[in-house]
Each structure stands twice: as structure tokens, then as C-alpha cells.
């Protein structure tokens, strides 16, 4: 959840798959519009709302859009050129 390099569903799916969790999209009936998410673990499907509301499709999409991946050549700069904030306190 805290990995700022995960900025789209493809990266999220890959990261979760490495942990043994899958994602399926729930579509609005008769359309291709994504309505929600199912998470799959050990062959069991769970709707996002049964896990935690922050893992719903809309909330995950909003969270991912706020993330900025690191520039591939730097651990100090995001891909958009902004600098990674220093998380250490200045006490």
C-alpha cells in the first residue's frame, strides 16, 4: 500500500500475484464498465467491500493515481522529476 512505484492496476496485480493474491474485475451488468473488485486467495473469491472499504475499486484507483513511480535511474527522484521527500524527522 505504501509502495509509491505502484501507480496502476497492472503493477498492483503483479505485486499482489507475487504474494499469492489475485484480482478480478466486477463489471456492471451488460457493459464493460468496471464496478468493483474481487480479491482471490487460495481459490476463494472475496469482494473488496468484505475486506476493507479502502480496497474497493474506486478507492484503490484514487490511491494509485496519487502515487508517483521512482525514476528508473534514481532512488531520489520520481519519474515526473519531483524529488523524493526526506521522511526522517529533523530533531
Helices and strands as residue ranges (DSSP letters): H 9-18, E 21-27, E 34-41, E 44-47, H 48-51, G 53-55, H 57-66
